[in-house]
Amino acid sequence: MKKKESKMKFNTGLPIYNPNSCGIDIGSTQYDVAIPDGNTGHIVQQFGTFTKDLEALVTWLLENGITTVAIESTGVYWINLYLKLQEVGIDPYLVNAKHVKNVTGRKRDDTDAIWLQKLHACGLLQKSFQPERNFHTLRTYVRQRNKLVQNASDCARRMQKALDLMNVKIHNVISDILGKTGMLLIEAILNGERSPEELLKLKDRRIKASDQDILDSLNGIWNDDYIFLLQQAYDQYNFLHKQIKQCDDKIEGILISLYAKVKHGDITGLNTKKKRRPTKNDFPFNARLLMQGIVGVDLCRVTGLSETTVVKLISEIGTDMSKWKSSNQFSAWMNLVPNTKITGGKVISSKMQRKKNYAGLALRMAASNMSKSKSPLGDFARRMKSRLGGKGAVVASAHKLARIIYYLIENQKEYDSSIMIEKQIVWKQKRIECLEKQLAKLKNAA
């Protein structure tokens, strides 16, 4: 651990809003920490990244009366420091490195830590949103589950490819090779069964395809190398689903603890067992019931929002809407509005930013099929599709969902589709009036 005095003068010409602030430059092997020395300079100290060094860093900050710390979101290196600062009561200020870079006035001999401390002391940094600790843990499990589901989908694709290589066209006669019949057929093939007549006996009575079509599709070319590919993909698929089940157990435990916290520990009569068998990739427990208790409203009533989407969303944003001043700011944080640049009252650029936001992606996925829904929100999606095209309609519909979600959680009101129906009627009336005016102009021109 090294220590050095900075000769830099802290003279920004701006008022100081955070006098007891600190700036930390985070690296993979070292933390550079800058605090004010009480005069016009800085004290810069280096710490390692081991756990003992992390504890020494936090102790040193407390001894020097530091109350808030600015850190850049560098990879995953900031996470442990961020959580440790929260534990001891120091306010961690996680900032986007792009925002720090865009602030002008930096001197050449300023280190990153000193520059962060200067900006933070003057209140020039924008704090990035982070959910509460319980929701942070939930988010970790939910993100891991999403990755496993994506990997399992890739395994299913490779199983189908292996069947195609063997010219087994079973996916042409049954709707889903991952269903009961499809998995039984794959297991039988891997166990050495090659007779189409014997494989036909595994057909479920609900399969609509004829026996002859199924027999023709099961007459394959049984090469050992393709059987090997099928076996590998099948084993990986089953292994991933075991891991998904483990994630589901963790997620259910966190949701029950959050539910109990809202209900002040009273969870008598809580039954999370589903009445119906869960469909593919759904939670095996009643996540909708738990989320309704945690959030205070049933978000699954909103068109396009499944319980899986709601869990993804709440794990990212939590339940405290006071973090955003308005629904507009909430939508902008989700990257569901264009980054409009205006100069002299003229729009010079209006493009969507290229940044990943898991909550925004969840709403985009929910909005992707909204145009097929026979509901007011479905009408809105179809209207946007005719104006903006497919991609633009998805973003506009996701933006609409974000505003609705913000309003429901902020005001603790259940979703009421009648309001959307009334707005739809008003829009239709205005549209009729507009078309009548256009028709009148055409008649006068004639």
GIDARA-V755676 format. One record per pair of residues at least 6 apart in sequence whose C-alpha atoms are under 6 Angstrom apart, sorted by the first residue. I is the first residue (numbers start at 0). J is the second residue. D is the distance in Angstrom with one decimal. If there is no record, write none. Layout:
I & J & D
I & J & D
This chain:
0 & 45 & 5.6
0 & 46 & 5.3
1 & 44 & 5.9
1 & 45 & 5.3
2 & 44 & 4.5
3 & 43 & 5.6
4 & 42 & 4.9
5 & 41 & 5.1
5 & 42 & 5.7
6 & 40 & 5.9
7 & 40 & 5.3
8 & 39 & 4.9
8 & 40 & 4.7
9 & 39 & 4.6
9 & 40 & 5.3
15 & 120 & 5.5
15 & 121 & 4.8
16 & 120 & 5.7
16 & 121 & 5.4
16 & 122 & 5.9
17 & 120 & 4.4
18 & 120 & 5.8
19 & 65 & 4.9
19 & 66 & 5.7
20 & 65 & 5.7
20 & 67 & 5.0
20 & 68 & 5.7
20 & 120 & 5.9
21 & 33 & 5.8
21 & 34 & 4.8
21 & 68 & 4.6
21 & 116 & 5.1
22 & 32 & 5.9
22 & 33 & 5.2
22 & 68 & 5.8
22 & 69 & 4.9
22 & 112 & 4.8
22 & 115 & 4.8
22 & 116 & 4.1
23 & 31 & 5.5
23 & 32 & 4.5
23 & 70 & 5.3
23 & 112 & 4.9
24 & 30 & 5.8
24 & 31 & 5.0
24 & 111 & 5.9
24 & 112 & 4.8
28 & 48 & 5.6
29 & 46 & 5.7
29 & 47 & 4.7
29 & 48 & 5.6
30 & 45 & 5.6
30 & 46 & 5.1
31 & 44 & 5.9
31 & 45 & 4.7
32 & 43 & 5.5
32 & 44 & 5.2
32 & 112 & 5.9
33 & 42 & 5.6
33 & 43 & 4.4
33 & 112 & 5.4
33 & 113 & 5.4
34 & 41 & 5.6
34 & 42 & 5.4
35 & 41 & 4.5
36 & 42 & 5.6
46 & 52 & 5.9
66 & 89 & 5.0
67 & 89 & 5.4
67 & 90 & 4.5
67 & 91 & 5.8
68 & 91 & 4.9
68 & 92 & 5.6
69 & 92 & 4.5
70 & 93 & 5.1
71 & 93 & 5.8
71 & 94 & 5.1
71 & 96 & 5.7
81 & 91 & 6.0
92 & 126 & 5.6
93 & 126 & 5.6
93 & 127 & 5.4
94 & 126 & 5.4
94 & 127 & 5.4
130 & 316 & 6.0
130 & 317 & 5.7
134 & 314 & 5.4
137 & 314 & 5.7
138 & 314 & 4.7
144 & 243 & 5.8
144 & 246 & 6.0
151 & 236 & 5.3
154 & 232 & 5.3
154 & 236 & 5.6
158 & 229 & 5.3
158 & 232 & 5.6
161 & 225 & 5.7
161 & 229 & 5.4
165 & 219 & 5.5
165 & 220 & 4.8
165 & 221 & 5.9
166 & 219 & 5.0
167 & 216 & 5.6
167 & 217 & 5.3
167 & 219 & 4.9
168 & 216 & 4.6
169 & 216 & 5.2
172 & 208 & 5.9
180 & 202 & 5.7
180 & 203 & 5.9
195 & 214 & 5.5
195 & 217 & 5.4
258 & 292 & 5.9
258 & 293 & 5.2
259 & 266 & 5.9
271 & 284 & 5.4
271 & 285 & 4.7
272 & 284 & 5.2
272 & 285 & 5.8
273 & 284 & 5.6
273 & 285 & 5.3
277 & 283 & 5.7
287 & 306 & 5.3
291 & 297 & 4.8
296 & 413 & 5.6
299 & 305 & 5.6
303 & 365 & 5.2
312 & 358 & 5.2
315 & 358 & 5.9
320 & 409 & 5.9
323 & 329 & 5.7
326 & 402 & 5.3
326 & 405 & 5.9
330 & 401 & 6.0
333 & 356 & 5.9
333 & 359 & 4.7
335 & 398 & 5.4
337 & 349 & 5.6
337 & 350 & 4.9
337 & 351 & 4.4
338 & 349 & 5.5
338 & 350 & 5.4
338 & 351 & 5.8
339 & 348 & 5.7
339 & 349 & 4.2
340 & 346 & 5.9
340 & 347 & 5.8
340 & 348 & 5.2
341 & 347 & 5.8
362 & 397 & 5.2
363 & 397 & 5.2
366 & 393 & 5.5
366 & 396 & 5.7
366 & 397 & 5.4
367 & 393 & 5.5
369 & 377 & 5.3
370 & 377 & 4.7
370 & 380 & 4.9
370 & 381 & 5.1
375 & 419 & 5.8
375 & 420 & 5.9
380 & 396 & 5.8
383 & 392 & 4.9
384 & 392 & 4.7
